[in-house]
C-alpha cells in the first residue's frame, strides 16, 4: 500500500512539473511569434499570450518581464508588431 501511494505521489509530481514546463514553453513560443516578420504569426502569438495571461500567474510574470524590452525597441521595422506589443501591455 505504501508503494502504491508513493508511486501515485511521484506520478502526480512529475505530471505537474511537465505541465508547468509545457506552459512555459507555450509562453516562450508566443513571444517568438511576436518577433516574427509575419503578421499572422504576430497575431497568433498575441492571441495566445492573452489567453495564457488570463489563467496563469506565471505567464503574467513572464509577460511583465519580457514585454517592456520589446516595446522599448520601438517600431523599427514593422509598426504593426510594435502596436500589438503596446496593446498587450495595456
Backbone as XML, in Angstrom:
<?xml version="1.0"?>
<chain id="A" units="angstrom">
  <residue number="1" name="UNK">
    <atom name="N" x="0.812" y="-1.192" z="0.000"/>
    <atom name="CA" x="0.000" y="0.000" z="0.000"/>
    <atom name="C" x="0.862" y="1.265" z="0.000"/>
  </residue>
  <residue number="2" name="UNK">
    <atom name="N" x="1.914" y="1.259" z="0.780"/>
    <atom name="CA" x="2.823" y="2.414" z="0.815"/>
    <atom name="C" x="3.442" y="2.659" z="-0.552"/>
  </residue>
  <residue number="3" name="UNK">
    <atom name="N" x="3.817" y="1.579" z="-1.209"/>
    <atom name="CA" x="4.437" y="1.697" z="-2.531"/>
    <atom name="C" x="3.466" y="2.318" z="-3.520"/>
  </residue>
  <residue number="4" name="UNK">
    <atom name="N" x="2.216" y="1.910" z="-3.474"/>
    <atom name="CA" x="1.211" y="2.454" z="-4.381"/>
    <atom name="C" x="1.028" y="3.955" z="-4.148"/>
  </residue>
  <residue number="5" name="UNK">
    <atom name="N" x="0.951" y="4.359" z="-2.886"/>
    <atom name="CA" x="0.800" y="5.785" z="-2.568"/>
    <atom name="C" x="2.007" y="6.584" z="-3.040"/>
  </residue>
  <residue number="6" name="UNK">
    <atom name="N" x="3.176" y="6.011" z="-2.847"/>
    <atom name="CA" x="4.400" y="6.681" z="-3.275"/>
    <atom name="C" x="4.422" y="6.845" z="-4.788"/>
  </residue>
  <residue number="7" name="UNK">
    <atom name="N" x="4.038" y="5.798" z="-5.501"/>
    <atom name="CA" x="4.016" y="5.861" z="-6.964"/>
    <atom name="C" x="3.012" y="6.894" z="-7.461"/>
  </residue>
  <residue number="8" name="UNK">
    <atom name="N" x="1.868" y="6.969" z="-6.821"/>
    <atom name="CA" x="0.868" y="7.969" z="-7.204"/>
    <atom name="C" x="1.411" y="9.376" z="-6.949"/>
  </residue>
  <residue number="9" name="UNK">
    <atom name="N" x="2.024" y="9.584" z="-5.793"/>
    <atom name="CA" x="2.583" y="10.896" z="-5.458"/>
    <atom name="C" x="3.670" y="11.300" z="-6.452"/>
  </residue>
  <residue number="10" name="UNK">
    <atom name="N" x="4.557" y="10.372" z="-6.759"/>
    <atom name="CA" x="5.629" y="10.652" z="-7.716"/>
    <atom name="C" x="5.035" y="10.950" z="-9.089"/>
  </residue>
  <residue number="11" name="UNK">
    <atom name="N" x="4.043" y="10.169" z="-9.489"/>
    <atom name="CA" x="3.402" y="10.386" z="-10.787"/>
    <atom name="C" x="2.749" y="11.741" z="-10.889"/>
  </residue>
  <residue number="12" name="UNK">
    <atom name="N" x="2.039" y="12.148" z="-9.851"/>
    <atom name="CA" x="1.388" y="13.458" z="-9.845"/>
    <atom name="C" x="2.406" y="14.591" z="-9.866"/>
  </residue>
  <residue number="13" name="UNK">
    <atom name="N" x="3.489" y="14.427" z="-9.144"/>
    <atom name="CA" x="4.539" y="15.442" z="-9.128"/>
    <atom name="C" x="5.162" y="15.597" z="-10.507"/>
  </residue>
  <residue number="14" name="UNK">
    <atom name="N" x="5.469" y="14.498" z="-11.143"/>
    <atom name="CA" x="6.061" y="14.542" z="-12.487"/>
    <atom name="C" x="5.087" y="15.164" z="-13.473"/>
  </residue>
  <residue number="15" name="UNK">
    <atom name="N" x="3.819" y="14.813" z="-13.366"/>
    <atom name="CA" x="2.809" y="15.373" z="-14.275"/>
    <atom name="C" x="2.697" y="16.884" z="-14.102"/>
  </residue>
  <residue number="16" name="UNK">
    <atom name="N" x="2.720" y="17.371" z="-12.859"/>
    <atom name="CA" x="2.594" y="18.815" z="-12.639"/>
    <atom name="C" x="3.835" y="19.558" z="-13.119"/>
  </residue>
  <residue number="17" name="UNK">
    <atom name="N" x="5.002" y="18.960" z="-12.947"/>
    <atom name="CA" x="6.236" y="19.572" z="-13.451"/>
    <atom name="C" x="6.199" y="19.624" z="-14.975"/>
  </residue>
  <residue number="18" name="UNK">
    <atom name="N" x="5.757" y="18.548" z="-15.587"/>
    <atom name="CA" x="5.655" y="18.511" z="-17.052"/>
    <atom name="C" x="4.681" y="19.541" z="-17.575"/>
  </residue>
  <residue number="19" name="UNK">
    <atom name="N" x="3.540" y="19.691" z="-16.896"/>
    <atom name="CA" x="2.548" y="20.681" z="-17.324"/>
    <atom name="C" x="3.108" y="22.089" z="-17.193"/>
  </residue>
  <residue number="20" name="UNK">
    <atom name="N" x="3.832" y="22.370" z="-16.119"/>
    <atom name="CA" x="4.428" y="23.698" z="-15.935"/>
    <atom name="C" x="5.468" y="23.981" z="-17.009"/>
  </residue>
  <residue number="21" name="UNK">
    <atom name="N" x="6.264" y="22.988" z="-17.340"/>
    <atom name="CA" x="7.281" y="23.165" z="-18.383"/>
    <atom name="C" x="6.623" y="23.421" z="-19.731"/>
  </residue>
  <residue number="22" name="UNK">
    <atom name="N" x="5.547" y="22.691" z="-20.037"/>
    <atom name="CA" x="4.852" y="22.907" z="-21.300"/>
    <atom name="C" x="4.259" y="24.306" z="-21.345"/>
  </residue>
  <residue number="23" name="UNK">
    <atom name="N" x="3.725" y="24.767" z="-20.238"/>
    <atom name="CA" x="3.134" y="26.092" z="-20.199"/>
    <atom name="C" x="4.188" y="27.161" z="-20.420"/>
  </residue>
  <residue number="24" name="UNK">
    <atom name="N" x="5.359" y="27.002" z="-19.805"/>
    <atom name="CA" x="6.456" y="27.950" z="-20.002"/>
    <atom name="C" x="6.897" y="27.971" z="-21.449"/>
  </residue>
  <residue number="25" name="UNK">
    <atom name="N" x="6.940" y="26.791" z="-22.057"/>
    <atom name="CA" x="7.306" y="26.714" z="-23.471"/>
    <atom name="C" x="6.266" y="27.421" z="-24.328"/>
  </residue>
  <residue number="26" name="UNK">
    <atom name="N" x="4.983" y="27.316" z="-23.961"/>
    <atom name="CA" x="3.926" y="27.980" z="-24.716"/>
    <atom name="C" x="4.096" y="29.490" z="-24.679"/>
  </residue>
  <residue number="27" name="UNK">
    <atom name="N" x="4.412" y="30.019" z="-23.508"/>
    <atom name="CA" x="4.606" y="31.464" z="-23.376"/>
    <atom name="C" x="5.827" y="31.893" z="-24.184"/>
  </residue>
  <residue number="28" name="UNK">
    <atom name="N" x="6.912" y="31.150" z="-24.086"/>
    <atom name="CA" x="8.125" y="31.485" z="-24.837"/>
    <atom name="C" x="7.865" y="31.408" z="-26.337"/>
  </residue>
  <residue number="29" name="UNK">
    <atom name="N" x="7.120" y="30.400" z="-26.774"/>
    <atom name="CA" x="6.798" y="30.262" z="-28.196"/>
    <atom name="C" x="5.943" y="31.435" z="-28.669"/>
  </residue>
  <residue number="30" name="UNK">
    <atom name="N" x="4.995" y="31.855" z="-27.853"/>
    <atom name="CA" x="4.162" y="33.001" z="-28.208"/>
    <atom name="C" x="5.024" y="34.256" z="-28.359"/>
  </residue>
  <residue number="31" name="UNK">
    <atom name="N" x="6.018" y="34.426" z="-27.483"/>
    <atom name="CA" x="6.917" y="35.569" z="-27.605"/>
    <atom name="C" x="7.754" y="35.492" z="-28.881"/>
  </residue>
  <residue number="32" name="UNK">
    <atom name="N" x="8.158" y="34.297" z="-29.252"/>
    <atom name="CA" x="8.881" y="34.135" z="-30.519"/>
    <atom name="C" x="7.998" y="34.562" z="-31.680"/>
  </residue>
  <residue number="33" name="UNK">
    <atom name="N" x="6.738" y="34.185" z="-31.618"/>
    <atom name="CA" x="5.804" y="34.571" z="-32.687"/>
    <atom name="C" x="5.662" y="36.091" z="-32.765"/>
  </residue>
  <residue number="34" name="UNK">
    <atom name="N" x="5.670" y="36.752" z="-31.626"/>
    <atom name="CA" x="5.559" y="38.213" z="-31.622"/>
    <atom name="C" x="6.719" y="38.876" z="-32.350"/>
  </residue>
  <residue number="35" name="UNK">
    <atom name="N" x="7.850" y="38.215" z="-32.396"/>
    <atom name="CA" x="9.036" y="38.785" z="-33.021"/>
    <atom name="C" x="9.192" y="38.370" z="-34.486"/>
  </residue>
  <residue number="36" name="UNK">
    <atom name="N" x="8.197" y="37.678" z="-35.001"/>
    <atom name="CA" x="8.216" y="37.210" z="-36.385"/>
    <atom name="C" x="8.016" y="38.379" z="-37.351"/>
  </residue>
  <residue number="37" name="UNK">
    <atom name="N" x="8.307" y="38.132" z="-38.594"/>
    <atom name="CA" x="8.041" y="39.111" z="-39.649"/>
    <atom name="C" x="6.617" y="38.943" z="-40.189"/>
  </residue>
  <residue number="38" name="UNK">
    <atom name="N" x="5.997" y="37.827" z="-39.891"/>
    <atom name="CA" x="4.669" y="37.502" z="-40.421"/>
    <atom name="C" x="3.560" y="38.092" z="-39.549"/>
  </residue>
  <residue number="39" name="UNK">
    <atom name="N" x="2.695" y="38.917" z="-40.147"/>
    <atom name="CA" x="1.572" y="39.461" z="-39.386"/>
    <atom name="C" x="0.687" y="38.354" z="-38.793"/>
  </residue>
  <residue number="40" name="UNK">
    <atom name="N" x="0.536" y="37.249" z="-39.486"/>
    <atom name="CA" x="-0.257" y="36.133" z="-38.984"/>
    <atom name="C" x="0.370" y="35.542" z="-37.729"/>
  </residue>
  <residue number="41" name="UNK">
    <atom name="N" x="1.684" y="35.342" z="-37.749"/>
    <atom name="CA" x="2.398" y="34.811" z="-36.575"/>
    <atom name="C" x="2.282" y="35.771" z="-35.391"/>
  </residue>
  <residue number="42" name="UNK">
    <atom name="N" x="2.415" y="37.056" z="-35.673"/>
    <atom name="CA" x="2.317" y="38.070" z="-34.616"/>
    <atom name="C" x="0.929" y="38.031" z="-33.987"/>
  </residue>
  <residue number="43" name="UNK">
    <atom name="N" x="-0.091" y="37.937" z="-34.815"/>
    <atom name="CA" x="-1.467" y="37.879" z="-34.309"/>
    <atom name="C" x="-1.687" y="36.625" z="-33.474"/>
  </residue>
  <residue number="44" name="UNK">
    <atom name="N" x="-1.213" y="35.488" z="-33.962"/>
    <atom name="CA" x="-1.376" y="34.236" z="-33.220"/>
    <atom name="C" x="-0.640" y="34.290" z="-31.885"/>
  </residue>
  <residue number="45" name="UNK">
    <atom name="N" x="0.554" y="34.835" z="-31.887"/>
    <atom name="CA" x="1.317" y="34.961" z="-30.647"/>
    <atom name="C" x="0.628" y="35.851" z="-29.635"/>
  </residue>
  <residue number="46" name="UNK">
    <atom name="N" x="0.093" y="36.971" z="-30.096"/>
    <atom name="CA" x="-0.580" y="37.883" z="-29.170"/>
    <atom name="C" x="-1.864" y="37.260" z="-28.628"/>
  </residue>
  <residue number="47" name="UNK">
    <atom name="N" x="-2.610" y="36.568" z="-29.468"/>
    <atom name="CA" x="-3.833" y="35.908" z="-29.000"/>
    <atom name="C" x="-3.507" y="34.823" z="-27.974"/>
  </residue>
  <residue number="48" name="UNK">
    <atom name="N" x="-2.430" y="34.093" z="-28.226"/>
    <atom name="CA" x="-2.014" y="33.043" z="-27.299"/>
    <atom name="C" x="-1.623" y="33.642" z="-25.946"/>
  </residue>
  <residue number="49" name="UNK">
    <atom name="N" x="-0.893" y="34.749" z="-25.971"/>
    <atom name="CA" x="-0.488" y="35.391" z="-24.718"/>
    <atom name="C" x="-1.686" y="35.927" z="-23.936"/>
  </residue>
  <residue number="50" name="UNK">
    <atom name="N" x="-2.660" y="36.467" z="-24.635"/>
    <atom name="CA" x="-3.861" y="36.973" z="-23.955"/>
    <atom name="C" x="-4.569" y="35.823" z="-23.244"/>
  </residue>
  <residue number="51" name="UNK">
    <atom name="N" x="-4.684" y="34.677" z="-23.918"/>
    <atom name="CA" x="-5.323" y="33.513" z="-23.282"/>
    <atom name="C" x="-4.527" y="33.043" z="-22.066"/>
  </residue>
  <residue number="52" name="UNK">
    <atom name="N" x="-3.213" y="32.959" z="-22.222"/>
    <atom name="CA" x="-2.371" y="32.450" z="-21.141"/>
    <atom name="C" x="-2.356" y="33.375" z="-19.934"/>
  </residue>
  <residue number="53" name="UNK">
    <atom name="N" x="-2.288" y="34.670" z="-20.176"/>
    <atom name="CA" x="-2.182" y="35.600" z="-19.052"/>
    <atom name="C" x="-3.458" y="35.643" z="-18.216"/>
  </residue>
  <residue number="54" name="UNK">
    <atom name="N" x="-4.580" y="35.289" z="-18.812"/>
    <atom name="CA" x="-5.835" y="35.282" z="-18.060"/>
    <atom name="C" x="-5.883" y="34.151" z="-17.040"/>
  </residue>
  <residue number="55" name="UNK">
    <atom name="N" x="-5.193" y="33.052" z="-17.333"/>
    <atom name="CA" x="-5.339" y="31.873" z="-16.489"/>
    <atom name="C" x="-4.091" y="31.486" z="-15.702"/>
  </residue>
  <residue number="56" name="UNK">
    <atom name="N" x="-2.963" y="32.120" z="-16.006"/>
    <atom name="CA" x="-1.725" y="31.645" z="-15.399"/>
    <atom name="C" x="-0.885" y="32.791" z="-14.839"/>
  </residue>
  <residue number="57" name="UNK">
    <atom name="N" x="-0.712" y="32.817" z="-13.534"/>
    <atom name="CA" x="0.118" y="33.872" z="-12.926"/>
    <atom name="C" x="1.561" y="33.842" z="-13.424"/>
  </residue>
  <residue number="58" name="UNK">
    <atom name="N" x="2.096" y="32.662" z="-13.693"/>
    <atom name="CA" x="3.475" y="32.562" z="-14.201"/>
    <atom name="C" x="3.577" y="33.199" z="-15.581"/>
  </residue>
  <residue number="59" name="UNK">
    <atom name="N" x="2.556" y="33.031" z="-16.392"/>
    <atom name="CA" x="2.540" y="33.650" z="-17.721"/>
    <atom name="C" x="2.533" y="35.172" z="-17.579"/>
  </residue>
  <residue number="60" name="UNK">
    <atom name="N" x="1.743" y="35.680" z="-16.629"/>
    <atom name="CA" x="1.715" y="37.133" z="-16.397"/>
    <atom name="C" x="3.083" y="37.647" z="-15.959"/>
  </residue>
  <residue number="61" name="UNK">
    <atom name="N" x="3.759" y="36.887" z="-15.119"/>
    <atom name="CA" x="5.109" y="37.275" z="-14.691"/>
    <atom name="C" x="6.066" y="37.319" z="-15.882"/>
  </residue>
  <residue number="62" name="UNK">
    <atom name="N" x="6.007" y="36.297" z="-16.720"/>
    <atom name="CA" x="6.882" y="36.214" z="-17.886"/>
    <atom name="C" x="6.627" y="37.400" z="-18.818"/>
  </residue>
  <residue number="63" name="UNK">
    <atom name="N" x="5.344" y="37.692" z="-19.042"/>
    <atom name="CA" x="4.977" y="38.803" z="-19.916"/>
    <atom name="C" x="5.475" y="40.120" z="-19.332"/>
  </residue>
  <residue number="64" name="UNK">
    <atom name="N" x="5.274" y="40.313" z="-18.031"/>
    <atom name="CA" x="5.712" y="41.552" z="-17.376"/>
    <atom name="C" x="7.224" y="41.735" z="-17.464"/>
  </residue>
  <residue number="65" name="UNK">
    <atom name="N" x="7.951" y="40.641" z="-17.473"/>
    <atom name="CA" x="9.405" y="40.711" z="-17.535"/>
    <atom name="C" x="9.920" y="40.918" z="-18.961"/>
  </residue>
  <residue number="66" name="UNK">
    <atom name="N" x="9.303" y="40.266" z="-19.926"/>
    <atom name="CA" x="9.845" y="40.252" z="-21.288"/>
    <atom name="C" x="9.199" y="41.240" z="-22.268"/>
  </residue>
  <residue number="67" name="UNK">
    <atom name="N" x="7.996" y="41.702" z="-21.972"/>
    <atom name="CA" x="7.328" y="42.612" z="-22.902"/>
    <atom name="C" x="7.938" y="44.020" z="-22.935"/>
  </residue>
  <residue number="68" name="UNK">
    <atom name="N" x="8.235" y="44.635" z="-21.793"/>
    <atom name="CA" x="8.788" y="46.004" z="-21.836"/>
    <atom name="C" x="10.046" y="46.163" z="-22.708"/>
  </residue>
  <residue number="69" name="UNK">
    <atom name="N" x="11.008" y="45.237" z="-22.658"/>
    <atom name="CA" x="12.172" y="45.419" z="-23.534"/>
    <atom name="C" x="11.820" y="45.381" z="-25.021"/>
  </residue>
  <residue number="70" name="UNK">
    <atom name="N" x="10.822" y="44.586" z="-25.386"/>
    <atom name="CA" x="10.404" y="44.557" z="-26.791"/>
    <atom name="C" x="9.755" y="45.877" z="-27.189"/>
  </residue>
  <residue number="71" name="UNK">
    <atom name="N" x="8.966" y="46.431" z="-26.296"/>
    <atom name="CA" x="8.326" y="47.722" z="-26.574"/>
    <atom name="C" x="9.373" y="48.819" z="-26.649"/>
  </residue>
  <residue number="72" name="UNK">
    <atom name="N" x="10.361" y="48.768" z="-25.760"/>
    <atom name="CA" x="11.413" y="49.786" z="-25.733"/>
    <atom name="C" x="12.202" y="49.864" z="-27.038"/>
  </residue>
  <residue number="73" name="UNK">
    <atom name="N" x="12.269" y="48.767" z="-27.765"/>
    <atom name="CA" x="12.992" y="48.776" z="-29.043"/>
    <atom name="C" x="12.328" y="49.688" z="-30.066"/>
  </residue>
  <residue number="74" name="UNK">
    <atom name="N" x="11.041" y="49.946" z="-29.871"/>
    <atom name="CA" x="10.320" y="50.836" z="-30.765"/>
    <atom name="C" x="9.927" y="50.154" z="-32.066"/>
  </residue>
  <residue number="75" name="UNK">
    <atom name="N" x="9.187" y="50.889" z="-32.892"/>
    <atom name="CA" x="8.698" y="50.334" z="-34.159"/>
    <atom name="C" x="9.725" y="50.453" z="-35.281"/>
  </residue>
  <residue number="76" name="UNK">
    <atom name="N" x="10.807" y="49.730" z="-35.149"/>
    <atom name="CA" x="11.914" y="49.870" z="-36.106"/>
    <atom name="C" x="11.560" y="49.407" z="-37.512"/>
  </residue>
  <residue number="77" name="UNK">
    <atom name="N" x="11.069" y="48.173" z="-37.636"/>
    <atom name="CA" x="10.876" y="47.639" z="-38.978"/>
    <atom name="C" x="9.427" y="47.326" z="-39.319"/>
  </residue>
  <residue number="78" name="UNK">
    <atom name="N" x="8.589" y="47.140" z="-38.318"/>
    <atom name="CA" x="7.201" y="46.802" z="-38.594"/>
    <atom name="C" x="6.319" y="47.430" z="-37.523"/>
  </residue>
  <residue number="79" name="UNK">
    <atom name="N" x="5.648" y="48.494" z="-37.873"/>
    <atom name="CA" x="4.832" y="49.251" z="-36.933"/>
    <atom name="C" x="3.721" y="48.393" z="-36.332"/>
  </residue>
  <residue number="80" name="UNK">
    <atom name="N" x="3.136" y="47.508" z="-37.139"/>
    <atom name="CA" x="2.047" y="46.665" z="-36.656"/>
    <atom name="C" x="2.457" y="45.794" z="-35.476"/>
  </residue>
  <residue number="81" name="UNK">
    <atom name="N" x="3.676" y="45.260" z="-35.506"/>
    <atom name="CA" x="4.164" y="44.430" z="-34.404"/>
    <atom name="C" x="4.281" y="45.272" z="-33.131"/>
  </residue>
  <residue number="82" name="UNK">
    <atom name="N" x="4.827" y="46.460" z="-33.251"/>
    <atom name="CA" x="5.008" y="47.323" z="-32.092"/>
    <atom name="C" x="3.660" y="47.712" z="-31.488"/>
  </residue>
  <residue number="83" name="UNK">
    <atom name="N" x="2.691" y="48.023" z="-32.331"/>
    <atom name="CA" x="1.345" y="48.357" z="-31.854"/>
    <atom name="C" x="0.742" y="47.172" z="-31.107"/>
  </residue>
  <residue number="84" name="UNK">
    <atom name="N" x="0.944" y="45.977" z="-31.628"/>
    <atom name="CA" x="0.454" y="44.759" z="-30.957"/>
    <atom name="C" x="1.090" y="44.615" z="-29.588"/>
  </residue>
  <residue number="85" name="UNK">
    <atom name="N" x="2.394" y="44.870" z="-29.488"/>
    <atom name="CA" x="3.095" y="44.774" z="-28.205"/>
    <atom name="C" x="2.533" y="45.774" z="-27.193"/>
  </residue>
  <residue number="86" name="UNK">
    <atom name="N" x="2.284" y="46.978" z="-27.658"/>
    <atom name="CA" x="1.744" y="48.017" z="-26.774"/>
    <atom name="C" x="0.345" y="47.623" z="-26.309"/>
  </residue>
  <residue number="87" name="UNK">
    <atom name="N" x="-0.469" y="47.075" z="-27.210"/>
    <atom name="CA" x="-1.815" y="46.639" z="-26.826"/>
    <atom name="C" x="-1.756" y="45.538" z="-25.771"/>
  </residue>
  <residue number="88" name="UNK">
    <atom name="N" x="-0.804" y="44.635" z="-25.901"/>
    <atom name="CA" x="-0.659" y="43.571" z="-24.912"/>
    <atom name="C" x="-0.305" y="44.140" z="-23.534"/>
  </residue>
  <residue number="89" name="UNK">
    <atom name="N" x="0.408" y="45.236" z="-23.524"/>
    <atom name="CA" x="0.859" y="45.822" z="-22.257"/>
    <atom name="C" x="-0.277" y="46.521" z="-21.507"/>
  </residue>
  <residue number="90" name="UNK">
    <atom name="N" x="-1.311" y="46.852" z="-22.213"/>
    <atom name="CA" x="-2.412" y="47.605" z="-21.592"/>
    <atom name="C" x="-3.299" y="46.732" z="-20.764"/>
  </residue>
</chain>
